[in-house]
Amino acid sequence: MFCLKRGTRRFNELQRSIPDISRKMLTQTLRKLERRGLLDRLVHPVVPPHVDYTLTPVGTKFAEAVALVCEWAQKNKGILKRVNFND
């Protein structure tokens, strides 16, 4: 989702920007995000096919919220190291 915050991306662009992800895993993840209404998929009727992915308005809001949590976690690493999440 964070790769799509900057705008529409094609499948191969997404795959290149996410290290060590397989085509299968990226495809499954994109399909799941689309089913949940977080991104839109546009297939261009050309050969070879081109597929564009874009965050929906809901996906954009969700990505913003997750980014805030990630930012907080980065700033509070010390606190997080002391917390036992297994209880």
C-alpha positions, -999 to +999 in steps of 0.1 A: +000+000+000+028+024+008+042+019-028+008+032-040+008+063-019+026+082-046+000+073-072-009+047-097+017+019-103+019-011-127+024-046-114+061-047-124+068-014-108+053-027-076+073-059-078+106-040-083+099-017-054+092-046-029+124-066-023+121-104-022+084-107-030+073-134-054+049-127-083+024-151-067+025-134-033+022-099-048-007-111-069-025-126-039-019-095-018-031-071-045-063-092-051-070-093-013-066-055-011-089-050-041-116-073-026-114-053+006-119-020-013-085-006-005-073-004-041-086-003-077-073-025-105-075-013-141-067-037-169-057-021-202-068-042-232-034-044-249-009-071-257+009-078-234-017-067-208-010-037-186-026-036-152-026-004-131-032-003-093-044+028-074-054+033-038-091+040-033-101+069-011-106+044+018-072+028+010-055+062+011-070+070+045-060+035+058-024+040+046-023+074+063-034+058+096-009+030+093+019+055+085+011+073+117+014+041+137+047+032+120+060+067+127+050+064+164+067+030+166+099+043+151+100+072+177+092+048+206+115+018+199+127+019+235+092+016+249+084-012+225+115-032+235+103-032+271+067-043+263+059-080+264+033-086+236+030-123+244+009-119+276 
